[in-house]
Amino acid sequence: MKKTGVVRINDIIDQVTSYHAEADVDLIRKSYVFSAKVHQGQTRLSGEPYLNHPLSVAKILSDLNLDEYAVSTGLLHDTVEDTYATIEEIQNNFGEEVSFLVDGVTNITKITNKNRQDRQAENFRKMILAMSMDIRVILIKLADRLHNMRTLEYMPPEKQKNIAQQTLDIYAPLANRLGIYSIKRELEDLSLSYIHEKMYREIEEKLVITSDQREKYVREVVCLIQEKLNQFGINARITGRSKHIYSIYSKMLQQKLDFSQIYDLTAFRLIVGSRKECFEILGIIHSIWKPIPGKFKDYISLPKANMYQSLHTTAIGPEGQRIEIQIRTEEMDSVAKNGIAAHCKYKEGRKIDQGYDQRFSWLRQVMEAQTEVRDSHEFLETFRVDIFPDEVYVFTPAGEVVELPKGSTPVDFAYRIHSDVGHRCVGAKINGNIAPLKNQLKSGDVVEILTSSNHKPSRDWLKFVKTSRAKSKIRQWIKLQELKSSISLGREICEKEFRKHNLNFSKLLKGDKILERVSKEGIKKTDDLLAAVGHGRLRVRHLINMFLEEGLNGKKHAAQSLSSSAKKVVCRKSGHGIRIDGIDGVMVRHGKCCNPIPGDRIMGYITRGKGVTVHVADCSFVVSACPDRLLDAQWDETSRHVATVPIEVICEDKTGLLAEITSSISSEKTNIVKAKIKTTPEETAVNVFDIEISNLKQLDAVIHAIKKIRGVLKVSRLKS
Ligand code: MN
């Protein structure tokens, strides 16, 4: 980790003049003197003079090659907030431009009387505001944060993690989006060292242990490349250095790898003279080592939005190790290091150079949004699209920022707040207006969740929720409900079926006799047993057989005679006219898809928590159903069930034929519920009659009668 050495003002001035010969050096010197005066006597938590902080911030800004106004602001950035100095004083002494920047930086961090959440939202908004006004404000803020992170060890431990997390959440992505990769990497590593200290140290240590070996490898690769380039007469600066710890950590986490399994710890960089040479070298590299398909990226022809340009490729290097190679020109390299900052130097006015501005179209949009609208919601929306394209930032009514993936809905928001809020949410107010639960949230929305204590999650929510948290919570809840209803259905089935065999299920259960027997099938608890029966995984007949076969309770003989009386019970009791594999008294419904009628071969299907549905045995639903949940079913001879069955009659299109058909149906004592008649261009008629049928014999008779009519071409029962 970088430690801060003492920075001297002359070093900063020398550096600024090295890249900007006409810089107003006096402005920087004056700022230094003023800052030293007003911060006098103040110390930082580390015990060093406070002035070291603004000096370090100014140094970071000069490292980014920023102009004298930005560097001066670095020196003055804390004066208005932390000393008696006023913004008017700054304006009088240092002019409009510096005071504008100081004001911008001060406003981002200004502590208001609001609570923590309000401040969080407000700061966020201000940061976007500031950025839209002048990108230098954000660069100064980044430099400020970088130095604070470098000296975070002096903060109380409870604050360290919070600050580090915020840095990782907001500042590092911001640096990344602005293309300032050097700051991005340092912020990420520093944050990680506080958030997951142990992990950080471990990776750091392993990098040290393996460094000799790695350096040897790097030398070998560099030599090989150099040799080849010499052959082609191309000059290049080749460096190979270890990736930063955070990127190794992310890779280990994402790909669930161990440190030892990460081979491409080193990234090679080739800096060459021209764009043309970049592509030549790429060809040479690919001729030495086999490139990995899909890993080649041409950011030279298609620069990133932050103007980053480079060629990236990954190849199988010596010893079969993957090596990552970046190829770019000197100029591209400076953009890669300082990003947008590389284009902020030597500026005349407040705004960014027109030429660069045009290429930073996303930033220009933010700037235009600032002049056209004063709505903070729209700002956040623009910010979302441009800086964090995959996230939305919304607010609780208390002003707390909630980050959600793009496409999230109020239900996702509710589950993010608390799973109880999610389970009970009945509606939502977005920006004060009632909105559907499936509405997609936009950055800046204020979301209020309406709850009702007896409301339950809906399976339909799964169709639109975006976050995995909401999905898993809803699924968990549904599973639990299904388990509960499976248990009660299972208990009902068991009690009734055991009773039929003169066995007392509750008693057997209490005596652990049943659990003893099913334990070898992996069932340990009563609820598991009941759920298995209710769910259809375990046949109740199987349970009963265990007792009947073993002659338990001394009821061996009684059992046999009982089974015949059991049948009778079924016939008498069943109101559905259907017997299902020994189960009785459960809710039975008829499948709407196939409309089974007495006489059809049928199957029962255990519907989770809803009893049993009866289908025709060859119904497409049964064919594709899970076999564990299918039950044998028979029609009860005494059944009085009447089903409405559609039959299709295709006949010639001639007068009187329809009347003949309907009268033949009636003559079989069959009611017609509905008739649909359609003629076709081929002079045939297609008639569909819904008729009331109480058994298959009746249906056959009706079909037979219709078929006998002259002019009828085809009669068939319709099944879906
Ligand atoms: Mn500061």
Boltz pocket constraint, residues with backbone or C-beta under 6 A from the ligand:
constraints:
  - pocket:
      binder: B
      contacts: [[A, 53], [A, 77], [A, 78], [A, 144]]
      max_distance: 6.0
